[in-house]
Amino acid sequence: MQLTIDQSNKSVPAPYSRTNPFHAKVLKNINLNGNGSNKETRHIELSLKGSGLVYAPGDALGVVPQNDPELVDALLEEMHWDPETAVTINKQGDTLPLKESLLAYFEITLLTKKIMQQAAGFTENAELQNLVLNENVGQLKEYIEGRDLLDLLRDFGPWNATAQDIVSLLRKMPPRLYSIASSLTANPEEVHLTIGAVRYTSYGRERKGVCSVLCAERVQEGDTLPVFIQPNKHFRLTESQDKDIIMVGPGTGIAPFRSFIEERAVTNATGRTWLFFGDQHSATDFLYRDELENYQKEGVLTRLDTAFSRDTAEKVYVQHKMLENSKELFAWLENGSYFYVCGDKLHMAKDVHNTLIDVIEKEGSMTREEAEAYLNTMKEQGRYQRDVY
């Protein structure tokens, strides 16, 4: 750990941060999905004991991951590199053995236009020279999508480059941010995460999410993960205990709402809570089902509306459930309710946003413009908040 000197000249530990992460012990790592599910969602509990780290509902946890050892071995083999070769990793001139740098320091699963253009200087491959021309920017973008460093090295050799030349093209591995799925008040010295393992096949190879599959396949209970708190001031549970909250979080989007509900349970909030949750199949993909149903029995969770898209002939999503309950939903909004959305930015969050305007327009007997203005006012008041990615 780094040390800093305070004014009284005593050595004190530097606070843990993005540049100085805390190595948190894994207390629990379980798959939330049932047998036969198409998904794997890990519930991970980490100890913050001794870290001094604190967080509020809505904050994120940064995790500094390591690359897949199999992918690193494939890179070393492809290029006939010596794993022990020392390479310079930054402008300060720090060095690491090549294998260690590829495992723990560099981002190797994503390509950028800059990497492609610079790589073209280390090969006479005509296809790559053509791809990086300004007029072929569309084709370059298409190539980059879903490919990684191994694809680049395999597709455009032979290479006239040292290991140092190639790693100099790479950027430092960025941490991955996950919405925190626990309340610190309810779980002192702990932080919980809900992480969906990303696996897919493209261009003839199986691809794995760097951090999600590390957590799913290689992190065991008792291991540690380097973490830090990333505050999220734009996504906050209202401090007004008597205010109603409406939460829309399908799939892993449920994470921050688990923290909201836990917080409200432990602080005995009087405001009502309404959760819209959705996924593929009720039998295998109803994340935190027992917990949520218990909260409902105890009255902490006032309403729970679920949408399982693959359980019916017509696909049903959370926005359909909002429309089904439009009258009551609008009544909650008129009563000053806070509305929160967490999850997929491209599809779900956009659909939920448009559906919310539909509900306000219909139930408030407004024009489209008036409904949009109503929602904008909610946003200005901090009553419409989104955590989307």
C-alpha positions in Angstrom: 0.0 0.0 0.0 1.2 3.5 -0.7 2.0 5.8 2.2 1.4 9.5 2.5 2.7 11.9 5.1 0.2 14.0 7.1 1.0 17.3 8.7 1.9 15.7 12.0 4.6 13.8 10.1 3.2 10.4 10.9 2.8 7.8 8.1 -0.8 7.1 7.3 -2.2 4.7 4.7 -3.3 6.4 1.5 -7.0 6.1 0.9 -7.9 3.3 -1.5 -8.9 4.6 -5.0 -8.8 3.8 -8.7 -5.0 4.1 -8.7 -4.6 2.3 -5.4 -7.4 -0.4 -5.2 -8.3 -2.4 -2.2 -7.8 -6.2 -2.4 -11.2 -7.3 -1.2 -11.7 -10.9 -0.1 -14.4 -12.9 -1.9 -16.9 -14.2 0.7 -19.5 -15.7 -1.7 -19.7 -16.3 -5.4 -22.8 -18.1 -6.6 -24.8 -18.5 -9.8 -28.2 -16.9 -9.5 -29.6 -18.7 -12.6 -31.3 -22.1 -12.4 -30.3 -25.2 -14.4 -31.1 -24.9 -18.1 -30.9 -21.1 -18.2 -29.2 -19.4 -21.2 -27.5 -17.1 -18.8 -25.0 -17.1 -15.9 -25.4 -14.3 -13.4 -23.0 -14.2 -10.5 -23.9 -12.9 -7.0 -20.6 -11.9 -5.5 -20.1 -10.8 -1.9 -16.8 -9.0 -1.0 -15.3 -8.0 2.3 -14.4 -4.3 2.8 -13.0 -5.0 6.3 -10.1 -2.8 7.1 -10.5 -0.7 3.9 -12.3 2.3 5.3 -14.3 2.3 2.0 -17.9 3.5 2.2 -20.7 3.8 -0.4 -24.3 4.9 -0.9 -27.1 3.1 -2.7 -26.6 4.0 -6.4 -22.8 4.0 -6.3 -20.7 1.6 -8.5 -17.8 -0.6 -7.6 -14.7 -0.5 -9.8 -13.0 -3.9 -10.4 -9.5 -4.1 -11.8 -9.6 -7.4 -13.8 -7.0 -9.7 -15.4 -7.1 -11.1 -18.9 -8.0 -14.7 -19.7 -4.7 -16.7 -19.4 -5.8 -18.9 -22.4 -6.1 -15.8 -24.6 -2.6 -14.6 -23.4 -1.1 -18.0 -24.1 -2.6 -17.9 -27.6 -1.0 -14.5 -28.3 2.4 -15.7 -27.1 2.1 -18.8 -29.2 0.9 -16.9 -32.3 3.9 -14.5 -32.2 6.5 -17.0 -30.8 7.2 -14.6 -28.0 9.2 -15.4 -24.9 6.9 -14.9 -21.9 9.8 -13.7 -19.7 10.9 -10.9 -22.1 10.9 -7.6 -20.1 8.7 -4.9 -21.7 8.2 -1.3 -20.8 4.6 -0.7 -19.8 4.3 3.1 -19.3 5.9 6.5 -19.8 7.6 6.2 -16.4 9.7 3.4 -17.9 8.3 0.7 -15.5 8.9 -2.9 -16.9 7.1 -6.2 -16.5 7.7 -9.7 -17.9 5.7 -9.9 -21.2 3.2 -12.5 -20.0 2.5 -10.7 -16.8 2.0 -7.4 -18.7 -0.5 -9.1 -21.1 -2.3 -10.7 -18.2 -2.6 -7.8 -15.7 -1.7 -4.5 -17.4 -2.8 -4.2 -21.0 -6.3 -4.2 -22.7 -6.1 -7.0 -25.3 -9.7 -7.7 -26.1 -10.6 -4.4 -27.8 -9.3 -2.8 -30.9 -9.4 0.9 -31.9 -8.8 2.8 -35.0 -5.6 4.2 -33.6 -4.2 0.6 -32.8 -5.1 -0.5 -36.3 -3.4 2.6 -37.9 -0.2 2.2 -35.8 -0.1 -1.6 -36.4 -0.1 -1.0 -40.2 3.5 0.4 -39.7 4.7 -3.0 -38.6 3.5 -5.1 -41.6 3.5 -4.8 -45.4 0.2 -6.7 -45.4 -1.8 -5.0 -48.3 -5.2 -5.8 -46.8 -4.4 -3.9 -43.6 -2.7 -1.0 -45.5 -6.0 -0.7 -47.5 -8.2 -1.0 -44.4 -6.6 2.0 -42.6 -7.0 4.4 -45.6 -9.3 7.3 -44.8 -11.8 6.4 -47.4 -12.3 2.9 -45.8 -13.2 4.2 -42.4 -16.6 2.3 -42.5 -14.9 -1.0 -43.3 -12.3 -0.4 -40.6 -15.1 0.2 -38.0 -16.8 -3.0 -39.1 -13.5 -5.0 -38.7 -12.9 -3.6 -35.2 -16.4 -4.5 -33.9 -16.2 -7.8 -32.0 -12.5 -8.5 -32.7 -9.4 -8.4 -30.5 -5.6 -8.2 -30.6 -5.2 -11.9 -31.5 -7.5 -11.4 -34.6 -5.3 -8.5 -35.7 -2.1 -10.4 -35.3 -3.5 -13.5 -37.0 -5.1 -11.6 -39.9 -2.4 -9.2 -41.0 1.0 -10.8 -40.7 3.8 -11.4 -41.3 4.9 -8.9 -38.6 8.1 -6.9 -38.5 7.7 -6.0 -34.9 9.1 -6.9 -31.4 6.9 -7.7 -28.5 7.7 -4.2 -27.2 6.5 -2.7 -30.5 3.1 -4.5 -30.2 2.5 -3.8 -26.5 3.3 -0.1 -27.1 0.2 0.0 -29.3 -2.0 -1.0 -26.4 -3.8 1.0 -23.7 -3.8 0.2 -20.0 -6.6 -2.1 -18.9 -9.5 0.1 -17.7 -11.4 -1.0 -14.6 -14.9 -2.3 -15.1 -17.7 -0.6 -13.2 -20.6 -2.4 -11.7 -23.7 -1.1 -9.9 -23.5 -2.0 -6.3 -26.2 -4.5 -5.3 -26.1 -4.0 -1.5 -26.8 -1.5 1.2 -23.8 -0.7 3.5 -26.2 0.0 6.3 -27.7 -3.5 5.9 -24.3 -5.2 5.2 -21.6 -3.4 7.2 -18.0 -3.9 5.8 -19.4 -5.7 2.7 -20.2 -4.9 -0.9 -22.3 -7.1 -3.2 -22.3 -7.3 -7.0 -24.7 -8.8 -9.6 -22.6 -9.7 -12.7 -23.8 -11.3 -15.9 -21.2 -13.5 -17.6 -20.6 -12.3 -21.2 -19.8 -15.1 -23.6 -20.5 -15.2 -27.3 -19.0 -16.5 -30.6 -17.8 -14.3 -33.4 -15.5 -14.8 -36.3 -15.1 -18.5 -35.4 -13.8 -17.9 -31.9 -15.5 -17.9 -28.5 -15.3 -14.5 -26.8 -15.4 -13.8 -23.1 -16.1 -10.7 -21.1 -12.8 -9.8 -19.4 -14.1 -9.1 -15.9 -17.5 -11.0 -16.0 -15.9 -14.3 -17.0 -13.0 -13.8 -14.6 -15.7 -13.6 -11.9 -17.7 -16.5 -13.3 -14.8 -19.0 -13.9 -11.6 -18.0 -12.1 -12.5 -16.2 -8.9 -13.1 -18.5 -5.9 -14.3 -17.8 -2.4 -11.2 -16.8 -0.4 -9.6 -15.1 -3.4 -9.3 -11.3 -3.6 -10.3 -8.8 -6.2 -8.8 -5.3 -6.5 -11.7 -2.8 -6.1 -12.5 0.8 -5.5 -15.7 2.8 -5.0 -17.0 4.9 -7.9 -19.6 7.4 -6.5 -22.6 8.0 -8.8 -24.1 11.4 -7.9 -26.6 11.2 -10.7 -28.2 8.0 -9.4 -29.2 8.4 -5.8 -31.9 6.9 -3.6 -34.0 9.8 -2.3 -33.2 10.7 1.3 -36.9 11.4 1.9 -38.0 8.2 3.7 -41.7 9.0 3.0 -41.3 9.4 -0.8 -42.5 6.6 -3.1 -40.0 5.0 -5.5 -40.6 3.2 -8.8 -37.7 1.0 -10.1 -37.3 -0.5 -13.5 -34.4 -3.0 -13.7 -34.5 -6.1 -15.9 -31.7 -8.6 -15.8 -28.6 -7.4 -14.0 -30.3 -4.0 -13.9 -31.8 -5.1 -10.7 -28.5 -4.6 -8.9 -28.9 -1.0 -7.6 -32.5 -1.7 -6.7 -31.5 -4.6 -4.4 -29.4 -1.9 -2.6 -32.4 0.5 -2.6 -34.7 -2.1 -1.1 -32.2 -3.3 1.5 -31.6 0.3 2.6 -35.3 1.0 2.9 -35.9 -2.2 4.8 -33.2 -1.4 7.4 -34.1 2.3 7.7 -37.8 1.5 8.0 -38.8 4.0 5.3 -42.5 4.7 5.0 -42.6 5.5 1.3 -44.0 2.8 -1.0 -41.7 0.9 -3.4 -42.6 -0.6 -6.8 -40.2 -2.8 -8.8 -40.6 -3.8 -12.4 -38.2 -6.8 -13.2 -37.9 -8.8 -16.3 -35.7 -11.5 -17.8 -36.1 -14.6 -20.1 -37.7 -17.4 -18.0 -39.4 -17.2 -14.6 -38.2 -20.7 -13.6 -34.5 -20.0 -14.2 -33.9 -16.3 -14.5 -35.9 -14.7 -11.7 -32.9 -13.1 -9.9 -33.2 -12.8 -6.1 -36.8 -14.2 -6.3 -36.9 -15.4 -2.7 -35.5 -12.2 -1.3 -38.0 -10.1 -3.3 -41.0 -12.2 -2.4 -40.0 -11.9 1.3 -39.7 -8.2 1.0 -43.2 -8.2 -0.5 -44.6 -10.3 2.4 -42.9 -7.9 4.9 -44.4 -4.9 3.1 -41.0 -3.4 2.3 -41.7 -4.0 -1.4 -45.2 -2.6 -2.1 -45.5 -3.9 -5.7 -43.6 -6.4 -7.8 -44.4 -6.6 -11.5 -42.5 -9.1 -13.6 -42.1 -9.7 -17.3 -40.5 -13.0 -18.6 -40.1 -12.6 -22.3 -39.6 -16.2 -23.3 -42.5 -17.7 -21.2 -45.2 -16.5 -23.5 -45.9 -16.7 -27.2 -45.8 -12.9 -27.5 -42.7 -11.4 -25.9 -43.5 -9.4 -22.8 -41.1 -6.8 -21.5 -41.0 -4.4 -18.5 -42.4 -1.6 -20.6 -45.5 -3.7 -21.4 -46.1 -4.1 -17.6 -45.8 -0.4 -17.2 -48.5 0.1 -19.8 -50.7 -2.5 -18.1 -50.5 -0.5 -14.9 -50.5 2.9 -16.5 -53.3 4.4 -14.4 -51.7 3.5 -11.1 -48.2 4.4 -12.4 -49.4 7.9 -13.2 -51.1 8.2 -9.8 -47.7 7.4 -8.2 -46.0 10.0 -10.3 -48.6 12.6 -9.4 -48.0 11.8 -5.8 -44.4 12.8 -6.1 -42.8 9.4 -6.8 -39.2 9.0 -7.9 -38.7 6.9 -11.0 -35.4 5.0 -11.5 -34.2 2.9 -14.5 -31.1 0.7 -14.6 -29.8 -1.5 -17.5 -29.3 -1.6 -21.2 -29.0 1.9 -22.8 -29.6 0.9 -26.4 -33.0 -0.8 -26.2 -34.6 -1.2 -22.7 -33.9 2.3 -21.3 -35.1 3.9 -24.6 -38.3 1.8 -24.6 -39.0 2.5 -21.0 -38.4 6.3 -21.5 -40.9 6.3 -24.5 -43.4 4.2 -22.6 -43.2 6.5 -19.6 -44.1 9.5 -21.9 -47.0 7.3 -23.3 -48.3 6.7 -19.8 -48.1 10.4 -18.8 -49.7 11.5 -22.2 -52.6 9.0 -21.8 -53.3 9.2 -18.1 -52.6 12.9 -17.8 -54.7 13.7 -20.9 -51.7 15.7 -22.3 -50.2 16.3 -25.7 -46.9 14.5 -26.5 -45.1 17.8 -25.9 -46.8 18.3 -22.5 -45.9 14.8 -21.5 -42.3 15.3 -22.4 -42.2 18.6 -20.5 -43.7 16.8 -17.5 -40.9 14.2 -17.6 -38.3 17.0 -18.0 -39.6 18.7 -14.9 -39.3 15.3 -13.0 -35.7 15.1 -14.3 -34.9 18.7 -13.1 -36.4 17.8 -9.7 -34.1 14.7 -9.5 -37.2 12.4 -9.7 -36.3 10.7 -12.9 -32.8 9.1 -12.8 -31.2 6.5 -15.0 -28.1 4.3 -14.6 -27.7 2.9 -18.1 -24.8 1.3 -19.9 
